[in-house]
Amino acid sequence: MKLLTTAITICSVFAAHQTAFSQSTNETKAKEIIEKAIDTTGGKDLLSSIKTLYTKSSTVMDGRNVNYITKEMAPNMGSFEIEYQGRIVYRSWFDGKTGYETVNGEKKVADQEEFKDKLDRKYIMNEIAYLDPSLYKAEFVGTDQENKLQLVKVTAKDGSVTNLYYDTESFLLKKEVHENPAKGSFSTTLCTEYKKYGDLNYCSKTTLRSENGDQVMTLLDLYYNKNIRKSDFKF
């Protein structure tokens, strides 16, 4: 009986060691893939140096041609605007502590649950954040040989999960699936084209998939580290 107990104990320790080794290996490989993705989009020095980011994209919403405008400032300030026929018809923004929105010209405090994930942000570029263990846990899941994609799962502090699909050759991000169990939300984003903006290689054509159909966004303009100030996010 004593020998059996000893054998079981040894097997349990060995299994636990193997599990820990496997997890460590998966984390190491995930970080290697993310680092290669960083290299192919401009390098760690460039991505880490980006403290403000502006994008303007064109899309179709409810049958109308509109533009989406985003502004971001490190560590966690940001705004989103919908522009229709040269006029801003909707705006939401976060000043680093509180989220607001403007609807029909009226400014008001927004539902703070919508901005909860902003509180932990430290970086503009997501891949830099994924390498920070205080924000995310990264794991390599596997390789889709048929579509030539490598899947990396990153789990945020709030429990939300983002599945990242990187091209096995270029290491560019091709698909992103975001899940938030707490909110019951699920979204899929496809990146079909990339373009250089200065030294930054960035997704220039994006498809958002949902139950209501696909929405295609084409990037019209992007610049970083200029023309954005803290005053842009004040109430």
ZILINLIN-V240951 format. One record per pair of residues at least 6 apart in sequence whose ideal C-beta (glycine too) atoms are under 8 Angstrom apart, sorted by sequence separation. I is the first residue (numbers start at 1). J is the second residue. D is the distance in whole Angstrom. If there is no record, write none. Layout:
i: {I/I}
j: {J/J}
d: {D/D}
This chain:
i: {38/41/59/60/72/82/83/93/94/101/102/123/129/130/143/144/155/156/166/167/179/180/195/196/208/58/59/71/81/82/92/93/100/101/122/129/131/143/144/154/166/167/178/179/194/195/207/208/58/59/70/71/82/92/93/100/121/130/142/143/153/154/165/166/178/194/207/208/35/38/58/59/70/81/82/92/100/101/123/142/153/164/165/177/178/194/195/207/208/57/58/69/70/81/91/92/99/100/122/140/141/153/154/165/177/178/193/194/206/207/56/57/69/70/80/90/91/98/99/140/141/152/153/164/165/177/178/193/205/206/56/57/68/69/79/80/90/99/140/141/151/152/164/165/176/177/191/193/205/55/56/68/69/79/80/90/99/122/139/151/163/175/176/192/205/206/55/68/69/79/88/98/138/139/151/152/162/163/175/191/192/204/205/54/55/67/68/78/79/99/120/138/139/150/162/163/175/176/191/192/204/54/66/67/77/78/99/138/139/149/150/162/163/174/175/190/203/53/54/66/67/77/98/137/149/150/161/162/174/189/190/202/53/54/66/76/77/92/136/137/149/150/160/161/173/189/52/53/69/77/99/136/148/149/160/161/172/189/190/52/64/76/136/148/160/161/188/189/202/52/61/75/94/135/136/144/148/159/160/187/188/51/52/92/135/141/158/159/160/172/187/188/200/51/159/187/50/94/130/158/195/200/143/149/197/198/149/197/198/197/172/173/130/120/120/120/117/78/117/76/116/76/117/76/76/75/76/75/74/75/74/74/73/72/113/53/52/51/50/48/50/48/47/47/48/47/44/41/38/37/38/34/34/35/34/31/124/34/31/33/30/30/27/30/27/29/27/26/27/26/25/26/23/33/34/33/30/30/30/107/37/34/36/40/40/41/39/40/33/37/36/37/100/37/96/98/33/95/93/94/95/93/95/57/68/50/46/47/67/77/79/46/61/79/60/73/78/43/59/60/72/73/77/42/59/71/73/42/59/41/42/58/59/73/41/57/58/73/40/41/57/71/57/58/71/56/57/55/56/56/55/56/54/55/54/53/54/53/54/53/52/51/52/54/50/51/52/54/50/52/53/49/52}
j: {44/47/65/66/78/88/89/99/100/107/108/129/135/136/149/150/161/162/172/173/185/186/201/202/214/65/66/78/88/89/99/100/107/108/129/136/138/150/151/161/173/174/185/186/201/202/214/215/66/67/78/79/90/100/101/108/129/138/150/151/161/162/173/174/186/202/215/216/44/47/67/68/79/90/91/101/109/110/132/151/162/173/174/186/187/203/204/216/217/67/68/79/80/91/101/102/109/110/132/150/151/163/164/175/187/188/203/204/216/217/67/68/80/81/91/101/102/109/110/151/152/163/164/175/176/188/189/204/216/217/68/69/80/81/91/92/102/111/152/153/163/164/176/177/188/189/203/205/217/68/69/81/82/92/93/103/112/135/152/164/176/188/189/205/218/219/69/82/83/93/102/112/152/153/165/166/176/177/189/205/206/218/219/69/70/82/83/93/94/114/135/153/154/165/177/178/190/191/206/207/219/70/82/83/93/94/115/154/155/165/166/178/179/190/191/206/219/70/71/83/84/94/115/154/166/167/178/179/191/206/207/219/71/72/84/94/95/110/154/155/167/168/178/179/191/207/71/72/88/96/118/155/167/168/179/180/191/208/209/72/84/96/156/168/180/181/208/209/222/73/82/96/115/156/157/165/169/180/181/208/209/73/74/114/157/163/180/181/182/194/209/210/222/74/182/210/74/118/154/182/219/224/168/174/222/223/175/223/224/224/201/203/164/156/157/158/156/118/158/118/158/119/160/120/121/121/122/122/122/123/123/124/124/124/183/124/124/124/124/123/125/125/125/127/128/128/128/127/127/127/128/127/130/131/131/131/224/138/138/140/138/139/137/140/138/140/139/139/140/140/140/141/139/150/152/152/152/153/154/235/166/164/166/170/171/172/171/172/166/171/171/172/235/173/233/235/171/233/232/233/234/233/235/206/217/200/199/200/220/230/232/200/215/233/215/228/233/199/215/216/228/229/233/199/216/228/230/200/217/200/201/217/218/232/201/217/218/233/201/202/218/232/219/220/233/219/220/219/220/221/221/222/221/222/222/222/223/223/224/224/224/224/225/227/224/225/226/228/225/227/228/225/228}
d: {5/7/8/7/5/7/7/7/8/8/8/5/5/5/7/8/5/8/7/8/7/8/8/8/7/7/6/7/5/5/7/6/6/6/6/6/7/5/7/7/6/5/8/5/6/7/5/4/8/8/7/5/4/7/8/7/7/6/8/7/6/5/7/7/7/7/7/8/7/6/6/6/7/7/8/4/6/4/8/6/7/6/5/8/5/6/4/5/7/7/8/8/5/5/7/8/7/6/7/7/4/5/7/4/7/8/7/6/7/8/6/5/7/8/7/8/4/7/5/8/7/8/7/8/7/5/8/5/7/5/7/8/7/4/7/5/7/8/6/5/6/5/6/8/7/8/4/4/7/8/5/7/8/7/7/6/6/7/7/7/7/7/5/5/6/8/7/6/6/4/8/7/6/5/6/7/6/4/7/7/8/7/7/8/5/7/8/7/7/6/6/7/8/7/7/8/5/8/6/6/4/7/6/4/8/5/3/5/8/4/5/5/8/7/7/7/7/8/5/6/8/6/8/7/7/8/8/8/6/6/4/7/7/8/5/7/6/6/5/5/7/6/7/5/6/7/7/5/8/5/7/6/6/6/7/8/7/6/7/6/6/6/6/5/4/8/7/7/6/5/7/8/5/7/8/7/7/8/7/7/4/7/7/8/7/8/8/6/7/6/8/8/8/5/6/7/8/5/5/7/7/7/7/6/4/8/7/7/7/8/8/7/8/7/6/8/7/7/6/5/7/7/7/8/4/6/7/5/7/7/6/5/8/5/8/5/7/7/5/8/6/8/4/7/6/5/7/7/5/6/7/6/5/7/6/6/8/6/6/7/4/5/7/4/6/4/6/5/8/5/8/8/7/6/7/6/5/8/8/7/6/8/8/6/5/7/7/6/6/5/4/7/6/6/7/8/7/5/8/7/6/5/7/8/7/8/6/8/7/7/7/7/7/6/7/6/7/8/6/8/8/8/5/5/6/5/7/5/4/7/6/7/7/8/5/4/5/7/7/7/6/6/5/6/8/8/6/6/5/4/7/8/7/5/7/7/5/8/7/5/6/8/6/7/5/6/7/6/6/8/8/7/4}
